[in-house]
Amino acid sequence: MYINIEVAIKFLYVLIILNIIFAVVVYAMKINSMIRTGKERRFEVKIKDYFTYVLVNIEGEEPLNVPPFPLNKVEQEVMQERLNDMIENFTGTPREKCMELCKRLGLVQVHLDRLNKGSYAVKIDAAYHLGCMRVQEAVPDLLKLLQTHKRNSTLFVIARSIAKCARDEQDVKEMVQILLRHNKGFYDLLVDMVKEADIDHGALFAEFIQRESNPFIQIGLSGLKDYTEPTVASAVYRLIDSPDRAIQYKAVEIYLKSVHFIPRNVVQKLLQHPMDEVRVLTVRAIAELKLVTYIDVMRDALLDESKRVSDASAKGLLLLGEEGIAELCGVTAEVRGSEQGGYLQMLIEEEIKSLSMQLHDLDQLTRYNSLAYHYEKTLGKNKRIYRVV
């Protein structure tokens, strides 16, 4: 009985001591944070005139002078963050002058030393700051760190820093090659990182799609998706026949976005593609490019087994002027009474209703009158629709 009470009392004392220690640690951290925040605010006031000088002279030919006073550790860290932001936001000469200022302040050397001699957390922090400052001499050590790093979120911190610091395309290729060993499909993220490098991104992505490796091709296609030059279309054309469906779809998407005219044999090939998405992209491209010569092809697509393709073709014909509208109404009349005919007629009536709300626009008024005329001529035996002048 007495033994149990003694044990309980000792346990209570231990808990009280642990709580006291915990409270002391928490308050110490809070006080330390408040002291640091105070130092940072005082430094912000102290450095205000210096940064005004930097912004005034950032476009000039003369290099930027360092602050006229020594910096302690906290002040150095605040200065580092401010310069990181400026390097990220500036381009050209202003960025280069900020990078040179980092060297003259000794920030570059500090983080190079931390990258080589620090603990794991210190190395990751150093990699981040070296990337922000675009320190090219850090690339070999960053590549070594990336090579031995396990797959977690900090892997991408190192990879992005390598891209920012890259001396040439080869550095970026090595970074991509190392990341692809992890065999995960983060292609869009890799593209985003590659675009951080000061190289010709389009040329590198075009080189990637010429490789036999599907991951490199995926990265190349993801990187080229926003390019619209005809040369891109010729580069991706061979991938339209790729056995990989994801590559096929991306290649078709880029090809159709980049061409100003689609050869008939390519149109026929794409409209026979087993993937609905490819056929939809094709009829939309014909409509956007206003290729009236392919109205006959669009007519066949109206009767496609996929409603998505049929819908896209119907909406495409509405954009191909008088001939397209006449063809759409004519085909709808031919298949009237069937499920397909009912569906196409519903689409036409919805378009007429939509256009009737936009008659203040001359182009929409012209389309409305044309559609109303052909609808009444071929389908509107029991429903009269008035054209508008």
TORKOL-373605 format. One record per residue (C-alpha): residue in three letters; residue number from 1; x, y, z. Coordinates in Angstrom, 2 decimals. Each point is the difference from the previous one (the first is absolute). Example, Ala and Ser with C-alpha at 12.3 -4.5 7.8 and 13.67 -1.06 7.14 Angstrom:
# TORKOL-373605
> ala,1,12.30,-4.50,7.80 $
> ser,2,1.37,3.44,-0.66 $
This chain:
# TORKOL-373605
> met,1,0.00,0.00,0.00 $
> tyr,2,2.69,2.49,1.11 $
> ile,3,2.30,-1.15,-2.83 $
> asn,4,-2.69,0.75,-2.62 $
> ile,5,-0.53,3.49,1.43 $
> glu,6,3.74,0.70,-0.05 $
> val,7,0.24,-1.13,-3.64 $
> ala,8,-2.96,2.21,-0.92 $
> ile,9,1.56,3.02,1.73 $
> lys,10,3.34,-0.54,-1.78 $
> phe,11,-1.80,-0.35,-3.33 $
> leu,12,-1.84,3.26,0.71 $
> tyr,13,3.28,1.76,0.75 $
> val,14,1.45,-1.26,-3.29 $
> leu,15,-3.02,1.33,-1.92 $
> ile,16,0.30,3.39,1.71 $
> ile,17,3.71,0.21,-0.83 $
> leu,18,-0.63,-0.97,-3.65 $
> asn,19,-2.75,2.62,-0.29 $
> ile,20,2.32,2.65,1.45 $
> ile,21,2.77,-0.95,-2.44 $
> phe,22,-2.44,0.05,-2.93 $
> ala,23,-1.35,3.43,1.05 $
> val,24,3.54,1.39,0.33 $
> val,25,0.95,-1.30,-3.47 $
> val,26,-3.16,1.42,-1.60 $
> tyr,27,0.45,3.41,1.63 $
> ala,28,3.69,0.03,-0.92 $
> met,29,-0.88,-0.68,-3.66 $
> lys,30,-2.67,2.69,0.08 $
> ile,31,2.35,2.56,1.57 $
> asn,32,2.71,-0.91,-2.52 $
> ser,33,-2.49,0.45,-2.85 $
> met,34,-1.09,3.39,1.36 $
> ile,35,3.63,1.13,0.33 $
> arg,36,0.73,-1.12,-3.57 $
> thr,37,-3.12,1.72,-1.35 $
> gly,38,1.04,3.21,1.79 $
> lys,39,3.48,-0.18,-1.52 $
> glu,40,-1.47,-0.60,-3.47 $
> arg,41,-2.34,3.00,0.31 $
> arg,42,2.80,2.28,1.17 $
> phe,43,2.15,-1.19,-2.89 $
> glu,44,-2.82,0.62,-2.50 $
> val,45,-0.06,3.63,1.16 $
> lys,46,3.79,0.20,-0.05 $
> ile,47,0.30,-1.45,-3.50 $
> lys,48,-2.90,1.96,-1.56 $
> asp,49,2.21,2.73,-1.48 $
> tyr,50,2.44,-2.58,-1.34 $
> phe,51,-2.71,-1.84,-1.94 $
> thr,52,-1.26,3.31,-1.35 $
> tyr,53,3.55,0.50,-1.34 $
> val,54,-0.07,-3.54,-1.50 $
> leu,55,-3.32,0.57,-1.81 $
> val,56,1.12,3.39,-1.34 $
> asn,57,3.27,-1.41,-1.38 $
> ile,58,-1.16,-3.48,-1.04 $
> glu,59,-0.13,0.94,-3.72 $
> gly,60,3.30,1.89,-0.02 $
> glu,61,3.36,-1.17,-1.32 $
> glu,62,1.90,0.27,3.28 $
> pro,63,0.00,-3.02,2.37 $
> leu,64,-2.03,0.34,3.19 $
> asn,65,1.95,0.92,3.13 $
> val,66,-0.32,-2.15,3.12 $
> pro,67,-1.69,1.56,3.08 $
> pro,68,2.26,2.53,1.79 $
> phe,69,-0.15,-1.96,3.27 $
> pro,70,0.80,-3.59,1.10 $
> leu,71,-2.81,-2.56,0.22 $
> asn,72,-0.57,-2.42,2.88 $
> lys,73,-1.49,-3.46,-0.58 $
> val,74,-3.65,1.04,0.28 $
> glu,75,0.54,3.03,-2.24 $
> gln,76,1.80,-2.18,-2.54 $
> glu,77,-2.98,-2.38,-0.12 $
> val,78,-2.44,2.88,-0.49 $
> met,79,2.20,1.42,-2.76 $
> gln,80,0.13,-3.46,-1.60 $
> glu,81,-3.80,-0.29,-0.13 $
> arg,82,-0.41,3.47,-1.48 $
> leu,83,2.60,-0.67,-2.70 $
> asn,84,-1.54,-3.41,-0.76 $
> asp,85,-3.34,1.69,-0.67 $
> met,86,1.62,2.62,-2.23 $
> ile,87,1.88,-2.63,-2.03 $
> glu,88,-3.23,-1.98,-0.48 $
> asn,89,-1.96,3.08,-1.13 $
> phe,90,2.64,1.69,-2.18 $
> thr,91,1.43,-1.09,-3.35 $
> gly,92,2.96,1.07,-2.11 $
> thr,93,2.45,2.56,1.39 $
> pro,94,-1.87,0.70,3.29 $
> arg,95,0.05,-3.72,0.85 $
> glu,96,3.69,-0.32,-0.86 $
> lys,97,0.88,2.99,2.18 $
> cys,98,-1.88,-1.51,2.96 $
> met,99,1.81,-3.32,-0.54 $
> glu,100,3.34,1.82,-0.06 $
> leu,101,-0.95,1.85,3.20 $
> cys,102,-0.62,-3.36,1.70 $
> lys,103,3.55,-1.03,-0.88 $
> arg,104,1.48,3.26,1.30 $
> leu,105,-1.93,-0.37,3.26 $
> gly,106,1.49,-3.49,0.45 $
> leu,107,-3.42,-1.69,-0.07 $
> val,108,0.98,-2.32,-2.84 $
> gln,109,3.08,-1.32,1.78 $
> val,110,-1.92,-0.45,3.27 $
> his,111,-2.52,-2.30,-1.67 $
> leu,112,2.60,-1.86,-2.07 $
> asp,113,1.76,-0.85,3.28 $
> arg,114,-3.29,-1.03,1.60 $
> leu,115,-0.79,-2.25,-2.98 $
> asn,116,3.29,-1.89,0.39 $
> lys,117,0.40,-0.14,3.78 $
> gly,118,-3.41,0.37,1.62 $
> ser,119,-2.56,-2.49,1.31 $
> tyr,120,-2.79,-1.29,-2.24 $
> ala,121,-2.39,2.84,0.91 $
> val,122,2.76,2.57,-0.48 $
> lys,123,0.87,-1.44,-3.44 $
> ile,124,-3.63,0.22,-1.17 $
> asp,125,-0.24,3.60,1.23 $
> ala,126,3.28,0.85,-1.73 $
> ala,127,-1.22,-1.66,-3.24 $
> tyr,128,-3.14,2.14,0.09 $
> his,129,1.92,3.26,0.45 $
> leu,130,2.64,-0.89,-2.61 $
> gly,131,-2.84,-0.64,-2.45 $
> cys,132,-1.58,3.37,0.78 $
> met,133,3.36,1.71,-0.64 $
> arg,134,0.63,-2.01,-3.24 $
> val,135,3.49,-1.09,1.14 $
> gln,136,1.36,-1.99,-2.96 $
> glu,137,3.06,-1.32,1.87 $
> ala,138,-2.35,-1.84,2.36 $
> val,139,-1.37,-2.30,-2.74 $
> pro,140,2.50,-2.90,0.34 $
> asp,141,-0.58,-0.27,3.77 $
> leu,142,-3.76,0.37,-0.44 $
> leu,143,-0.01,-2.82,-2.57 $
> lys,144,1.91,-2.23,2.43 $
> leu,145,-2.51,0.79,2.74 $
> leu,146,-2.90,-0.76,-2.34 $
> gln,147,1.57,-3.26,-1.13 $
> thr,148,0.06,-1.46,3.52 $
> his,149,-3.21,1.57,1.27 $
> lys,150,-3.05,-2.14,0.77 $
> arg,151,-3.39,0.81,-1.53 $
> asn,152,-1.82,2.55,2.13 $
> ser,153,-1.11,3.62,-0.37 $
> thr,154,3.49,1.44,0.56 $
> leu,155,1.20,-1.91,-3.08 $
> phe,156,-1.80,2.60,-2.11 $
> val,157,1.52,2.90,1.95 $
> ile,158,3.45,-1.21,-1.08 $
> ala,159,-1.12,-0.70,-3.59 $
> arg,160,-1.55,3.46,-0.38 $
> ser,161,3.18,1.58,1.34 $
> ile,162,2.05,-1.91,-2.60 $
> ala,163,-2.28,1.30,-2.76 $
> lys,164,0.35,3.58,1.24 $
> cys,165,3.80,-0.30,0.26 $
> ala,166,0.45,-2.01,-3.22 $
> arg,167,3.02,0.99,-2.07 $
> asp,168,-1.34,-1.62,-3.18 $
> glu,169,-2.47,-2.55,-1.35 $
> gln,170,2.17,-2.90,1.17 $
> asp,171,-0.53,0.91,3.67 $
> val,172,-3.76,-0.03,-0.53 $
> lys,173,0.13,-3.34,-1.84 $
> glu,174,1.96,-1.58,2.86 $
> met,175,-2.51,1.35,2.53 $
> val,176,-2.92,-1.44,-1.99 $
> gln,177,1.78,-3.33,-0.49 $
> ile,178,0.57,-0.37,3.77 $
> leu,179,-3.62,0.84,0.85 $
> leu,180,-1.36,-2.46,-2.57 $
> arg,181,1.77,-2.85,1.81 $
> his,182,-2.70,0.29,2.66 $
> asn,183,-2.46,-1.17,-2.68 $
> lys,184,-2.86,2.32,0.98 $
> gly,185,-2.13,1.92,-2.50 $
> phe,186,0.63,3.56,1.21 $
> tyr,187,0.56,1.26,-3.55 $
> asp,188,-1.77,3.36,0.37 $
> leu,189,2.03,0.76,3.13 $
> leu,190,3.21,-0.84,-1.86 $
> val,191,-1.03,2.30,-2.86 $
> asp,192,-0.63,2.79,2.49 $
> met,193,3.48,-0.49,1.46 $
> val,194,1.70,-0.16,-3.42 $
> lys,195,-1.57,3.36,-0.88 $
> glu,196,1.90,1.54,2.94 $
> ala,197,3.28,-0.56,-1.88 $
> asp,198,1.51,2.77,-2.08 $
> ile,199,0.12,-2.08,-3.21 $
> asp,200,-2.04,-0.47,-3.19 $
> his,201,-2.87,-2.03,1.46 $
> gly,202,-1.71,-0.66,-3.33 $
> ala,203,3.15,-1.50,-1.52 $
> leu,204,0.51,-2.27,3.03 $
> phe,205,-3.63,-1.21,-0.03 $
> ala,206,0.25,-0.62,-3.76 $
> glu,207,3.13,-2.08,0.64 $
> phe,208,-1.80,-2.01,2.71 $
> ile,209,-2.81,-1.07,-2.36 $
> gln,210,2.56,-1.41,-2.44 $
> arg,211,1.17,-2.55,2.59 $
> glu,212,-1.25,-3.55,0.26 $
> ser,213,-0.69,0.30,3.75 $
> asn,214,-3.71,0.55,0.73 $
> pro,215,0.63,2.06,3.17 $
> phe,216,2.22,2.43,-1.94 $
> ile,217,-2.62,0.18,-2.76 $
> gln,218,-2.71,0.74,2.59 $
> ile,219,2.10,2.83,1.45 $
> gly,220,0.69,1.37,-3.49 $
> leu,221,-3.68,-0.05,-0.96 $
> ser,222,-1.07,1.58,3.29 $
> gly,223,2.55,2.74,-0.57 $
> leu,224,-1.10,0.63,-3.61 $
> lys,225,-3.75,0.14,0.69 $
> asp,226,-0.01,3.83,0.07 $
> tyr,227,2.07,0.40,-3.19 $
> thr,228,-1.88,0.79,-3.22 $
> glu,229,2.76,0.25,-2.62 $
> pro,230,-0.38,-2.20,-3.14 $
> thr,231,3.47,-1.47,0.68 $
> val,232,-1.43,-1.54,3.19 $
> ala,233,-2.71,-1.72,-2.05 $
> ser,234,2.58,-1.68,-2.22 $
> ala,235,2.02,-1.05,3.06 $
> val,236,-2.92,-1.76,1.72 $
> tyr,237,-1.61,-1.50,-3.12 $
> arg,238,1.82,-3.35,0.22 $
> leu,239,-1.36,-0.48,3.54 $
> ile,240,-3.58,-0.10,-1.26 $
> asp,241,0.66,-3.70,-0.72 $
> ser,242,1.59,-0.72,3.38 $
> pro,243,-1.17,-3.24,1.66 $
> asp,244,-0.44,1.95,3.25 $
> arg,245,-3.49,1.54,0.05 $
> ala,246,0.92,2.85,2.34 $
> ile,247,2.84,1.00,-2.34 $
> gln,248,-2.32,-0.34,-3.01 $
> tyr,249,-2.59,2.35,1.49 $
> lys,250,2.54,2.66,1.05 $
> ala,251,1.70,-0.16,-3.41 $
> val,252,-3.31,0.46,-1.83 $
> glu,253,-0.96,2.88,2.30 $
> ile,254,3.29,1.85,-0.63 $
> tyr,255,-0.05,-0.77,-3.73 $
> leu,256,-3.51,1.37,-0.52 $
> lys,257,0.76,3.09,2.07 $
> ser,258,3.16,0.77,-2.00 $
> val,259,-1.09,-0.44,-3.63 $
> his,260,-1.69,2.59,-2.22 $
> phe,261,-1.32,-2.66,-2.38 $
> ile,262,-0.61,-3.73,0.47 $
> pro,263,0.65,-2.27,-3.02 $
> arg,264,-3.01,-2.12,-0.98 $
> asn,265,1.82,-3.29,0.57 $
> val,266,0.80,1.09,3.59 $
> val,267,-3.62,1.03,0.60 $
> gln,268,-1.29,-3.36,-1.23 $
> lys,269,2.59,-1.84,2.08 $
> leu,270,-0.92,1.88,3.19 $
> leu,271,-3.75,-0.38,-0.52 $
> gln,272,0.49,-3.77,-0.20 $
> his,273,1.87,-0.02,3.30 $
> pro,274,-1.49,-2.36,2.62 $
> met,275,0.17,2.67,2.75 $
> asp,276,-3.04,2.29,0.14 $
> glu,277,2.16,2.81,1.41 $
> val,278,2.21,0.03,-3.12 $
> arg,279,-3.00,0.18,-2.34 $
> val,280,-1.49,2.84,2.06 $
> leu,281,3.29,1.94,-0.14 $
> thr,282,0.10,-0.44,-3.77 $
> val,283,-3.48,1.31,-0.78 $
> arg,284,0.53,2.93,2.37 $
> ala,285,3.27,0.86,-1.75 $
> ile,286,-1.71,-0.06,-3.40 $
> ala,287,-2.63,2.41,1.32 $
> glu,288,2.52,2.33,1.68 $
> leu,289,2.13,0.15,-3.16 $
> lys,290,-3.15,0.65,-2.08 $
> leu,291,0.90,-2.81,-2.43 $
> val,292,-3.15,0.15,-2.13 $
> thr,293,1.50,-2.51,-2.46 $
> tyr,294,-0.52,-2.70,2.64 $
> ile,295,-3.76,0.43,0.37 $
> asp,296,-0.45,-3.46,-1.53 $
> val,297,2.23,-1.45,2.74 $
> met,298,-1.95,1.85,2.67 $
> arg,299,-3.20,-1.40,-1.47 $
> asp,300,1.27,-3.56,0.54 $
> ala,301,1.07,0.89,3.55 $
> leu,302,-3.59,1.10,0.74 $
> leu,303,-1.03,-3.63,-0.17 $
> asp,304,2.88,-1.24,2.16 $
> glu,305,-0.91,-2.65,2.57 $
> ser,306,1.30,2.28,2.76 $
> lys,307,-2.40,2.76,1.03 $
> arg,308,2.96,2.13,1.02 $
> val,309,1.38,-0.11,-3.54 $
> ser,310,-3.45,0.60,-1.50 $
> asp,311,-0.54,2.96,2.31 $
> ala,312,3.41,1.51,-0.80 $
> ser,313,-0.60,-0.44,-3.73 $
> ala,314,-3.45,1.64,0.18 $
> lys,315,1.41,2.98,1.90 $
> gly,316,2.92,0.10,-2.44 $
> leu,317,-2.26,0.15,-3.06 $
> leu,318,-1.81,2.95,1.56 $
> leu,319,3.33,1.86,-0.12 $
> leu,320,0.67,-0.79,-3.67 $
> gly,321,-2.38,2.58,-1.42 $
> glu,322,-2.99,-0.47,-2.27 $
> glu,323,1.28,-3.24,-1.52 $
> gly,324,0.62,-1.61,3.38 $
> ile,325,-3.41,0.99,1.33 $
> ala,326,-1.74,-1.29,-3.13 $
> glu,327,1.86,-3.32,0.27 $
> leu,328,-0.91,-0.39,3.68 $
> cys,329,-3.70,0.63,-0.62 $
> gly,330,0.05,-2.26,-3.08 $
> val,331,1.51,-2.97,1.87 $
> thr,332,-2.40,0.52,2.91 $
> ala,333,-2.94,-0.13,-2.40 $
> glu,334,1.35,-3.22,-1.56 $
> val,335,0.17,-1.81,3.34 $
> arg,336,-3.18,1.54,1.38 $
> gly,337,-2.00,-2.44,2.08 $
> ser,338,3.05,-1.84,1.29 $
> glu,339,1.67,0.53,3.37 $
> gln,340,2.92,1.73,-1.74 $
> gly,341,-2.35,2.24,-1.96 $
> gly,342,-1.86,1.02,3.15 $
> tyr,343,3.27,0.79,1.72 $
> leu,344,1.30,2.17,-2.87 $
> gln,345,-3.33,1.83,-0.28 $
> met,346,0.14,0.76,3.73 $
> leu,347,3.52,1.43,-0.42 $
> ile,348,-1.14,2.24,-2.86 $
> glu,349,-3.02,1.28,1.95 $
> glu,350,2.17,0.73,3.03 $
> glu,351,2.41,1.96,-2.21 $
> ile,352,-2.85,1.99,-1.53 $
> lys,353,-1.27,0.83,3.48 $
> ser,354,3.49,1.03,1.14 $
> leu,355,0.61,2.17,-3.08 $
> ser,356,-3.38,1.69,0.40 $
> met,357,1.30,1.47,3.25 $
> gln,358,3.04,1.56,-1.73 $
> leu,359,-1.56,1.84,-2.95 $
> his,360,1.76,3.25,0.93 $
> asp,361,3.21,-1.57,-1.39 $
> leu,362,0.17,0.13,-3.81 $
> asp,363,1.86,-3.31,-0.40 $
> gln,364,-2.44,-1.81,2.29 $
> leu,365,-2.94,1.62,-1.82 $
> thr,366,1.34,-1.26,-3.33 $
> arg,367,0.40,-3.52,1.37 $
> tyr,368,-3.47,0.12,1.55 $
> asn,369,-1.65,1.00,-3.29 $
> ser,370,1.91,-2.65,-1.95 $
> leu,371,-0.81,-2.73,2.51 $
> ala,372,-3.65,1.07,0.29 $
> tyr,373,-0.38,-0.04,-3.79 $
> his,374,1.53,-3.44,-0.54 $
> tyr,375,-1.79,-1.46,3.03 $
> glu,376,-3.38,1.17,-1.27 $
> lys,377,0.83,-1.15,-3.51 $
> thr,378,0.98,-3.56,1.00 $
> leu,379,-1.49,-0.69,3.43 $
> gly,380,-2.46,2.69,1.05 $
> lys,381,-3.11,-1.17,-1.81 $
> asn,382,-2.07,0.27,3.16 $
> lys,383,1.92,2.72,1.76 $
> arg,384,0.58,3.37,-1.63 $
> ile,385,3.07,2.01,1.07 $
> tyr,386,0.29,3.62,-1.08 $
> arg,387,3.19,1.47,-1.28 $
> val,388,1.10,3.40,1.27 $
> val,389,1.10,3.04,-2.00 $
